[in-house]
Amino acid sequence: MTETTTQAGHNTNQRSLIIATAGHVDHGKSLLVSKITGTNTDTLREEKERGLSINLGYAYYNLPATENDAASRYIIGFVDVPGHADFINNMLAGVGTVDYALLVIAADDGIMPQTREHLSILDLLGISKGVIALTKTDKCNTQQINEVSGEITELLSSTCLKKAPIFPVSSLTGEGLDTLMEFLQNTLRETKSDEVLQQNHNPRFLIDRSFSVKGIGTVVTGSLRSGKLHVGDSMLHSGTRQKTKIRGLRQDTANIKDALAGQRAAANIGIDQNSIARGDWLLAPEQYVPVQRFDAKIRFISPDFKLRSSAQYHLYIGAAHHIVSIRRLNMDPEKFFQVASHQPFIAYHGDKFIIRDPSSQLTLGGGKVIDIFVPRRKRNSDERLNLLRAQN
């Protein structure tokens, strides 16, 4: 998703494309982002000592201005996710906030378990826009590269990313990076922003990180999932139910006056940083409708999977994680389910989510929120199911 905004104090149109990486551990995601942006996204001491990503990392690439479009500023933002299976929770928080993917596969290693799981997650979330970076080509000959490319094409054929182009690259030699970046730049310049999400919806800002800056106060970063957010807007924090003004907005190094749907930004707010958690929301006050259950359409990876009525599953929605029970509402081929939690959370019609098993070791499936206004009675009546079909 792309967006256009205006830099504070200037007449510069600012558009951005936010991309989440995905792929197996040690396939070169962070190094590729570093070569493109000049930013090392592994900032934790443990990440540097172990040589692998643990938490989410963030970096930006500013496109050079063109003669025909000198008044515009184009930015590609990267959310770099960990590839190790132990940190899948962080990966899910990263891809749950974007609409474009960069799937990274090492040519010398080929398709690996986390390649498959990350691709399944992207597919379940309906992320159909993206590219494939075939990395470490400096370690392979042409025949090996062609063979792995063919295997990737076959793997993608039944997923949302079946049309994603494959770019062989080497972060070591730089070969292929210009071609990949040219494609991403053209994608950003040619894609129009989603006017419907901007004009017809209230602002919903999903928080994935918070910190305190001396002399400024609390800063939260995240993604605006709908609407427009302006400096001075009064928003409600879902975690504390406190209202706060948006004191300032920033994207990369630029102060901006407003943010639009799909854009990542940093917002300066007046709430104690210790009261904020990943997965919280900043919402227009009238948008605050916490729920403990919703009806949904769910697709499970295995067609033979059967729910256990007493089991507690792991729900990942937006950047949040909740423990839930799941109940099937009908036995028709068009399957509807009810997802319930003991704790209230934020969800809206159309929000995508992932379900993992009770031990959170396996991704079971994913789906889309259909209705958050669940009736107390006749939850699986014909009338109710017909309503869900109409809303789907």
Backbone torsions as a table, in degrees:
resi	resn	phi	psi	omega
1	MET	NA	140.3	178.6
2	THR	-118.3	167.9	-179.1
3	GLU	-155.6	158.5	178.7
4	THR	-124.3	135.7	176.7
5	THR	-144.8	-175.0	-177.2
6	THR	-124.8	130.6	179.0
7	GLN	-69.4	134.6	-177.1
8	ALA	-58.2	130.0	175.8
9	GLY	82.3	-0.3	-179.2
10	HIS	-134.5	171.3	177.2
11	ASN	-108.4	41.6	-176.1
12	THR	-99.4	121.4	174.1
13	ASN	-73.2	131.1	-177.8
14	GLN	-120.5	122.1	180.0
15	ARG	-123.4	147.2	-178.3
16	SER	-144.5	155.3	175.7
17	LEU	-125.6	121.7	-177.5
18	ILE	-103.8	125.2	-172.9
19	ILE	-122.4	133.3	172.4
20	ALA	-102.5	135.2	173.5
21	THR	-78.4	164.4	174.8
22	ALA	-157.9	155.4	178.4
23	GLY	141.9	169.6	-176.3
24	HIS	-67.0	155.7	178.4
25	VAL	-61.2	141.3	176.8
26	ASP	66.3	24.5	175.1
27	HIS	-95.7	1.6	171.0
28	GLY	97.5	24.8	-179.3
29	LYS	-64.8	-53.0	-176.3
30	SER	-66.0	-38.7	179.3
31	LEU	-65.4	-39.2	178.6
32	LEU	-63.5	-45.8	178.3
33	VAL	-62.0	-39.6	179.1
34	SER	-63.2	-42.0	180.0
35	LYS	-66.5	-33.3	-179.4
36	ILE	-76.5	-43.2	-170.8
37	THR	-103.0	-20.6	-173.8
38	GLY	80.1	10.1	-178.5
39	THR	-115.0	129.3	174.0
40	ASN	-84.8	113.1	-176.3
41	THR	-81.6	-10.8	175.3
42	ASP	-86.7	96.3	-173.5
43	THR	-102.7	-19.4	-179.8
44	LEU	-74.8	147.0	179.4
45	ARG	-59.9	-42.5	-179.5
46	GLU	-63.9	-35.8	178.0
47	GLU	-62.3	-43.3	-178.9
48	LYS	-69.4	-36.3	-179.8
49	GLU	-71.1	-38.7	-176.6
50	ARG	-89.7	-15.7	179.5
51	GLY	71.1	29.1	176.5
52	LEU	-147.4	154.4	-178.9
53	SER	-78.8	139.6	178.2
54	ILE	-116.3	-49.2	-178.9
55	ASN	-105.0	177.2	176.2
56	LEU	-72.3	143.9	175.9
57	GLY	-122.5	155.0	-174.9
58	TYR	-133.8	139.7	178.8
59	ALA	-154.9	156.4	-179.4
60	TYR	-128.7	149.3	173.5
61	TYR	-125.8	120.1	179.9
62	ASN	-93.5	121.4	179.9
63	LEU	-73.7	142.8	176.1
64	PRO	-67.8	145.5	178.6
65	ALA	-70.0	151.2	176.9
66	THR	-110.8	159.3	-179.0
67	GLU	-61.4	-36.8	-177.4
68	ASN	-80.2	-12.3	-176.1
69	ASP	-142.7	49.0	-174.5
70	ALA	-68.7	-20.5	-176.7
71	ALA	-85.7	-3.0	-177.6
72	SER	-105.2	150.4	177.0
73	ARG	-122.5	120.7	-176.8
74	TYR	-111.1	134.0	-177.5
75	ILE	-133.1	133.4	170.9
76	ILE	-106.9	121.7	179.3
77	GLY	-105.4	140.1	-179.9
78	PHE	-116.0	132.4	168.5
79	VAL	-107.1	106.9	-175.4
80	ASP	-91.5	120.0	-174.8
81	VAL	-105.1	152.4	176.8
82	PRO	-71.0	148.1	-179.6
83	GLY	-100.6	-14.3	-178.1
84	HIS	-72.4	140.3	-177.8
85	ALA	-59.6	-29.1	-178.6
86	ASP	-65.9	-19.9	-175.2
87	PHE	-115.3	30.2	-178.2
88	ILE	-62.7	-29.1	177.9
89	ASN	-59.1	-41.8	178.8
90	ASN	-69.4	-37.6	177.7
91	MET	-60.1	-44.3	-179.0
92	LEU	-63.9	-36.2	177.4
93	ALA	-66.5	-32.5	-179.4
94	GLY	-74.1	-47.5	-177.3
95	VAL	-78.2	-15.2	179.7
96	GLY	-75.6	-1.8	-176.2
97	THR	-119.0	8.0	-176.5
98	VAL	-130.4	173.5	-179.3
99	ASP	-129.1	10.8	-179.0
100	TYR	-141.4	138.3	-174.5
101	ALA	-123.8	147.1	171.6
102	LEU	-120.0	97.7	-179.9
103	LEU	-85.5	121.2	-174.5
104	VAL	-107.5	125.9	179.7
105	ILE	-132.5	127.1	-179.2
106	ALA	-78.6	130.8	-177.5
107	ALA	-65.3	-32.1	-177.8
108	ASP	-81.9	-12.7	-177.6
109	ASP	-110.9	-33.0	179.9
110	GLY	76.2	-161.0	-177.5
111	ILE	-74.1	124.7	-177.0
112	MET	-122.4	171.4	-175.3
113	PRO	-52.6	-45.0	-179.0
114	GLN	-74.6	-20.9	171.0
115	THR	-59.9	-48.3	-177.3
116	ARG	-66.8	-44.2	-178.1
117	GLU	-67.2	-43.8	179.2
118	HIS	-62.5	-40.5	178.1
119	LEU	-64.6	-40.2	177.6
120	SER	-60.8	-41.2	179.5
121	ILE	-64.2	-45.2	177.5
122	LEU	-59.3	-41.2	-179.2
123	ASP	-66.7	-43.8	-179.9
124	LEU	-65.4	-30.9	177.5
125	LEU	-82.0	-5.9	178.5
126	GLY	73.2	26.3	178.5
127	ILE	-82.0	99.4	-173.1
128	SER	-100.0	-7.1	179.9
129	LYS	-103.6	127.7	-179.8
130	GLY	174.3	178.6	178.3
131	VAL	-136.9	161.7	176.8
132	ILE	-113.5	126.3	174.1
133	ALA	-103.9	114.7	176.6
134	LEU	-91.3	97.5	-170.3
135	THR	-90.1	172.7	177.0
136	LYS	59.2	35.1	179.7
137	THR	-68.7	-17.5	177.3
138	ASP	-66.5	-15.5	-179.7
139	LYS	-95.6	0.7	-173.9
140	CYS	-129.9	157.9	173.3
141	ASN	-92.0	174.7	-175.8
142	THR	-60.5	-39.3	-179.6
143	GLN	-63.2	-43.9	178.5
144	GLN	-62.0	-42.9	179.9
145	ILE	-61.9	-43.1	179.9
146	ASN	-65.4	-39.7	-179.5
147	GLU	-65.0	-45.8	179.7
148	VAL	-66.3	-38.3	177.8
149	SER	-59.6	-40.6	177.9
150	GLY	-64.9	-39.4	178.2
151	GLU	-65.8	-37.7	178.7
152	ILE	-66.7	-43.5	178.9
153	THR	-58.5	-41.7	178.4
154	GLU	-65.9	-41.5	179.9
155	LEU	-62.9	-39.3	-177.2
156	LEU	-75.6	-18.3	-167.2
157	SER	-58.1	-27.5	-178.0
158	SER	-107.0	18.0	-177.0
159	THR	-120.0	174.3	177.1
160	CYS	-63.1	-23.6	-176.4
161	LEU	-96.2	23.6	-176.2
162	LYS	-63.8	-22.1	179.6
163	LYS	-98.5	4.0	-177.4
164	ALA	-68.6	130.2	178.6
165	PRO	-73.9	153.7	179.2
166	ILE	-108.4	128.6	-179.8
167	PHE	-119.2	109.4	174.0
168	PRO	-69.7	127.9	-178.3
169	VAL	-140.9	160.6	172.6
170	SER	-132.9	116.6	176.7
171	SER	-72.5	-19.3	179.7
172	LEU	-76.7	-47.9	-178.0
173	THR	-96.1	-18.0	-177.4
174	GLY	87.3	-3.7	-178.2
175	GLU	-63.0	130.8	177.0
176	GLY	87.3	-12.7	-177.4
177	LEU	-66.9	-38.8	179.8
178	ASP	-62.3	-40.9	-179.9
179	THR	-65.7	-42.7	177.9
180	LEU	-61.7	-46.1	-178.0
181	MET	-68.5	-33.9	176.8
182	GLU	-62.1	-40.0	178.6
183	PHE	-64.8	-45.8	-179.4
184	LEU	-65.6	-38.4	178.0
185	GLN	-63.6	-44.6	179.0
186	ASN	-64.3	-36.4	177.4
187	THR	-61.2	-44.8	-179.9
188	LEU	-65.5	-45.9	-176.7
189	ARG	-66.8	-30.3	-173.1
190	GLU	-93.6	-20.0	-176.2
191	THR	-83.9	132.9	179.5
192	LYS	-88.0	150.9	178.3
193	SER	-72.6	158.8	-178.6
194	ASP	-86.2	93.2	-176.6
195	GLU	-65.1	-30.1	-178.8
196	VAL	-64.1	-47.6	-180.0
197	LEU	-64.4	-29.3	-177.2
198	GLN	-79.9	-41.3	-169.8
199	GLN	-93.9	-31.1	-170.6
200	ASN	-104.0	6.3	-177.6
201	HIS	-131.1	149.1	171.6
202	ASN	-71.7	157.1	-178.9
203	PRO	-70.0	135.6	173.6
204	ARG	-131.3	111.8	-177.2
205	PHE	-108.5	115.8	-177.6
206	LEU	-91.5	121.4	-175.2
207	ILE	-89.9	129.9	174.4
208	ASP	-120.5	-4.4	179.4
209	ARG	-160.9	148.3	175.4
210	SER	-144.9	149.4	177.9
211	PHE	-159.9	168.4	-179.7
212	SER	-113.2	135.6	179.7
213	VAL	-115.4	127.4	-178.7
214	LYS	-59.0	129.5	179.6
215	GLY	84.6	-9.1	-179.0
216	ILE	-118.8	-44.1	-179.2
217	GLY	107.1	-149.8	-174.3
218	THR	-77.1	132.8	175.5
219	VAL	-124.0	131.3	174.7
220	VAL	-117.0	143.3	174.8
221	THR	-117.6	154.0	179.7
222	GLY	170.5	-158.3	-174.3
223	SER	-125.0	134.2	174.6
224	LEU	-83.5	111.1	-173.8
225	ARG	-84.8	-20.6	176.0
226	SER	-160.9	161.3	175.5
227	GLY	75.0	-167.0	176.5
228	LYS	-122.1	140.2	178.9
229	LEU	-119.3	126.6	-176.3
230	HIS	-117.1	149.9	170.1
231	VAL	-59.7	130.8	-177.6
232	GLY	99.1	-12.7	178.8
233	ASP	-64.0	145.8	174.4
234	SER	-95.3	121.4	-176.6
235	MET	-124.5	160.0	178.2
236	LEU	-111.7	131.9	177.8
237	HIS	-87.1	121.9	-173.1
238	SER	-65.0	-31.2	-175.8
239	GLY	-71.8	-34.7	-176.9
240	THR	-114.7	-10.7	-174.7
241	ARG	63.9	18.5	177.3
242	GLN	-85.3	144.5	173.1
243	LYS	-90.2	146.5	179.9
244	THR	-149.5	149.8	174.5
245	LYS	-86.7	145.9	170.7
246	ILE	-80.3	103.8	-176.1
247	ARG	-77.1	-29.9	-179.5
248	GLY	-166.4	156.4	177.8
249	LEU	-131.2	145.3	-178.0
250	ARG	-146.4	140.5	171.7
251	GLN	-127.3	117.4	-173.3
252	ASP	56.3	-116.8	-177.6
253	THR	-100.6	1.4	-174.0
254	ALA	-103.2	131.3	168.8
255	ASN	-76.7	133.0	-178.4
256	ILE	-125.4	155.2	-178.9
257	LYS	-88.2	-25.4	179.5
258	ASP	-152.5	158.1	176.6
259	ALA	-125.1	147.7	-176.1
260	LEU	-118.5	165.8	-177.1
261	ALA	-52.5	131.4	179.2
262	GLY	93.6	-8.9	-175.4
263	GLN	-92.2	140.0	168.9
264	ARG	-85.7	145.4	179.4
265	ALA	-158.4	163.9	171.0
266	ALA	-109.9	133.1	-178.2
267	ALA	-121.4	132.4	175.7
268	ASN	-90.4	120.3	-176.5
269	ILE	-129.5	169.6	-175.4
270	GLY	-104.9	43.8	178.5
271	ILE	-122.6	141.7	179.8
272	ASP	-55.9	128.3	-176.7
273	GLN	-59.8	-31.4	-179.2
274	ASN	-70.6	-12.0	179.8
275	SER	-94.1	2.4	-173.8
276	ILE	-110.4	136.7	179.9
277	ALA	-127.3	153.6	174.2
278	ARG	-58.5	135.2	-178.7
279	GLY	98.0	-10.6	173.4
280	ASP	-68.6	165.1	-179.9
281	TRP	-124.9	150.3	161.1
282	LEU	-105.9	120.8	-171.9
283	LEU	-128.2	153.2	164.8
284	ALA	-60.9	134.7	-174.3
285	PRO	-48.9	-37.8	-178.6
286	GLU	-72.5	-11.1	179.2
287	GLN	-87.1	-9.0	-175.2
288	TYR	-77.4	100.6	179.7
289	VAL	-134.7	81.7	179.4
290	PRO	-66.9	142.7	-179.0
291	VAL	-129.2	161.4	174.3
292	GLN	-118.4	-3.4	175.8
293	ARG	-156.8	154.2	173.6
294	PHE	-150.9	156.4	174.4
295	ASP	-96.1	143.5	-170.3
296	ALA	-149.6	163.0	168.4
297	LYS	-101.1	125.9	-178.3
298	ILE	-125.6	136.5	173.8
299	ARG	-115.2	122.2	177.8
300	PHE	-94.8	143.8	-177.0
301	ILE	-60.8	-45.9	177.5
302	SER	-92.3	124.0	179.9
303	PRO	-66.5	-16.0	-178.8
304	ASP	-93.8	0.5	-176.5
305	PHE	-66.5	137.4	178.3
306	LYS	-125.0	131.1	178.4
307	LEU	-69.5	146.9	172.4
308	ARG	-105.5	126.4	-172.6
309	SER	-62.2	-30.2	-177.2
310	SER	-94.4	-1.6	-174.5
311	ALA	-80.1	149.7	174.3
312	GLN	-108.5	118.4	-177.2
313	TYR	-102.4	166.8	-179.5
314	HIS	-103.9	121.4	179.3
315	LEU	-104.7	128.1	175.5
316	TYR	-118.1	113.0	-178.0
317	ILE	-134.8	130.2	-171.4
318	GLY	62.4	-122.3	174.7
319	ALA	-112.9	15.8	-175.2
320	ALA	-106.3	161.6	-179.0
321	HIS	-131.6	130.7	-178.8
322	HIS	-138.9	151.8	173.5
323	ILE	-93.8	128.1	-173.0
324	VAL	-139.1	162.4	166.7
325	SER	-109.2	152.9	-176.8
326	ILE	-130.2	133.4	-179.5
327	ARG	-128.2	131.4	177.3
328	ARG	-78.6	136.1	-175.6
329	LEU	-95.5	-24.0	-177.3
330	ASN	-148.4	167.7	-179.4
331	MET	-110.9	12.1	178.9
332	ASP	-74.1	162.2	175.3
333	PRO	-57.4	-34.5	175.4
334	GLU	-84.0	94.0	-169.1
335	LYS	-84.8	130.7	173.4
336	PHE	-118.4	147.3	-176.3
337	PHE	-135.5	157.8	172.0
338	GLN	-114.1	128.2	-179.1
339	VAL	-108.7	127.0	-175.4
340	ALA	-132.3	143.9	179.5
341	SER	-131.9	153.4	175.3
342	HIS	-76.2	-22.1	-178.7
343	GLN	-108.6	139.5	177.9
344	PRO	-68.2	148.6	178.4
345	PHE	-149.4	174.9	-177.5
346	ILE	-103.9	127.7	175.1
347	ALA	-152.3	151.2	-179.6
348	TYR	-137.7	158.6	177.8
349	HIS	-51.9	129.9	177.4
350	GLY	93.4	-13.7	178.9
351	ASP	-63.6	137.2	179.1
352	LYS	-94.0	153.0	-178.6
353	PHE	-150.6	165.6	177.9
354	ILE	-121.9	143.0	175.8
355	ILE	-115.2	129.4	174.2
356	ARG	-118.7	161.7	-173.0
357	ASP	-67.7	168.7	-176.2
358	PRO	-55.3	-28.8	177.9
359	SER	-92.0	-0.5	-177.9
360	SER	56.9	37.0	178.2
361	GLN	-101.7	-23.2	-175.6
362	LEU	-130.8	140.6	171.6
363	THR	-82.0	120.0	-176.5
364	LEU	-92.9	-37.5	-176.5
365	GLY	178.6	-169.2	-179.8
366	GLY	-160.5	169.9	-178.1
367	GLY	-167.8	-163.7	-175.6
368	LYS	-133.9	135.5	176.2
369	VAL	-69.0	126.7	179.0
370	ILE	-98.8	-47.7	-176.3
371	ASP	-150.3	129.3	178.5
372	ILE	-97.7	-7.9	179.9
373	PHE	-98.4	81.0	-172.8
374	VAL	-88.3	127.7	179.9
375	PRO	-70.1	152.9	179.7
376	ARG	-74.7	-28.3	-179.1
377	ARG	-124.3	161.4	176.9
378	LYS	51.3	48.7	-176.9
379	ARG	-69.1	-21.4	178.5
380	ASN	-125.2	30.5	176.0
381	SER	-71.7	161.7	179.0
382	ASP	-58.2	-40.8	-179.9
383	GLU	-61.8	-43.7	-180.0
384	ARG	-66.2	-43.9	-179.0
385	LEU	-65.1	-36.6	177.0
386	ASN	-64.8	-36.3	177.0
387	LEU	-65.4	-41.6	178.5
388	LEU	-64.6	-38.3	177.4
389	ARG	-63.1	-38.8	179.7
390	ALA	-68.9	-32.4	-178.4
391	GLN	-83.9	-18.8	-174.7
392	ASN	-65.4	NA	NA
